[in-house]
């Protein structure tokens, strides 16, 4: 079963990597759900995009506890600069299953957005993955 899951994950990742991320939002969400929705600890991923919104890299930035993962604005922006990214999509999971953003999630997102903007990097969205649900900061009007 683990082999089948790994193969499915690889296929989903290849589909996301081969297409513009913004143009295939549903595939991106399906990939993120597959990777993170059932994790017992928080994970914080960064999707780095080029000018055409094609995925440059998908990286696990941090792993945390059952209800927290540290995110360092400086490291997020530094990695985007290292990769030559023009945009970022931040994704993390809530092991509780409830994708509602916390006050800390909102504050951290604003800090990253402000720092990235100053260097010409756009934060397209911050998505929180729950079990069967997700929350988009952009859709919620938080970005």
C-alpha positions in Angstrom: 0.0 0.0 0.0 2.8 2.4 0.7 4.2 1.7 -2.8 0.9 2.6 -4.3 0.6 5.7 -2.2 4.2 6.8 -3.2 3.4 6.2 -6.9 0.2 8.2 -6.7 2.0 11.0 -5.0 4.8 11.0 -7.6 2.2 11.1 -10.4 0.3 14.0 -8.8 3.5 15.9 -8.2 4.6 15.5 -11.9 1.2 16.8 -13.0 1.6 19.9 -10.9 5.2 20.4 -11.9 4.4 20.1 -15.6 1.7 22.9 -15.7 1.3 26.4 -14.5 0.1 26.3 -10.9 -2.4 29.0 -11.1 -4.0 27.5 -14.2 -4.5 24.1 -12.4 -5.6 25.1 -9.0 -7.7 22.0 -8.4 -4.7 19.7 -9.1 -2.6 21.8 -6.8 -5.1 21.4 -4.0 -5.5 17.7 -4.7 -1.7 17.3 -4.5 -1.5 19.3 -1.2 -4.3 17.2 0.3 -2.6 14.0 -0.7 0.7 15.2 0.8 -0.5 16.9 4.0 -4.2 16.3 4.9 -3.6 13.3 7.1 -0.3 14.2 8.7 -0.4 14.1 12.5 1.9 17.1 12.8 1.9 20.5 11.1 3.9 20.9 7.9 4.7 24.2 6.2 5.4 24.0 2.4 6.5 26.6 0.0 5.7 26.5 -3.7 8.0 28.8 -5.6 6.8 30.0 -9.0 8.5 31.7 -12.0 7.0 34.7 -14.0 4.7 32.4 -15.9 3.4 30.8 -12.6 5.1 27.5 -13.4 6.4 25.6 -10.4 10.1 26.0 -9.8 10.2 24.1 -6.5 7.9 22.6 -3.9 9.8 22.4 -0.6 8.9 21.4 2.9 10.1 24.4 4.9 9.3 23.2 8.4 7.7 20.4 10.4 6.1 21.2 13.7 4.0 19.8 16.4 0.3 18.9 16.5 -0.8 22.6 16.5 2.2 24.7 15.6 5.1 25.0 13.1 7.6 27.8 13.2 7.9 29.9 10.1 10.7 32.4 9.6 9.9 35.3 7.2 13.6 35.8 6.5 14.1 32.2 5.4 11.0 32.2 3.2 12.1 35.3 1.3 15.8 34.2 1.2 14.9 30.9 -0.4 12.7 32.6 -3.0 15.6 34.8 -3.9 18.0 31.9 -4.1 15.6 30.1 -6.5 14.9 33.2 -8.6 11.2 32.9 -7.8 8.8 35.7 -8.8 6.0 34.4 -6.6 5.2 32.1 -3.7 2.2 30.0 -2.5 2.4 29.1 1.1 0.7 25.9 2.2 0.3 24.3 5.6 -1.9 21.8 7.2 -4.0 21.7 10.4 -3.9 18.2 11.9 -7.1 19.0 13.7 -8.9 18.9 10.3 -10.3 22.5 10.7 -8.6 24.7 8.1 -9.7 28.0 9.8 -6.7 30.4 9.9 -5.5 31.2 13.4 -4.4 34.8 14.4 -0.8 33.6 14.3 -1.4 32.3 10.7 -2.8 35.6 9.7 0.0 37.7 11.3 2.8 35.5 9.8 1.2 35.7 6.3 1.1 39.5 6.5 4.8 39.6 7.6 5.9 37.3 4.7 3.7 39.3 2.2 5.2 42.6 3.3 8.8 41.4 3.2 8.4 39.6 -0.1 6.7 42.6 -1.8 9.6 44.9 -1.0 11.8 42.6 -3.0 9.4 42.1 -6.0 8.1 38.7 -5.0 4.4 38.2 -5.0 2.6 36.1 -2.4 -0.2 34.6 -4.4 -1.9 32.7 -1.6 -1.6 30.9 1.7 -3.6 27.7 1.8 -4.5 25.8 4.9 -5.3 22.1 4.3 -7.7 20.3 6.6 -9.3 16.9 6.2 -11.5 17.2 3.1 -11.5 21.0 3.3 -9.1 23.9 2.7 -9.0 27.6 3.4 -7.5 30.1 1.0 -6.3 33.4 2.4 -7.0 35.1 -0.9 -10.6 33.7 -1.1 -11.2 34.8 2.5 -10.0 38.3 1.7 -7.0 38.0 4.0 -4.4 38.7 1.3 
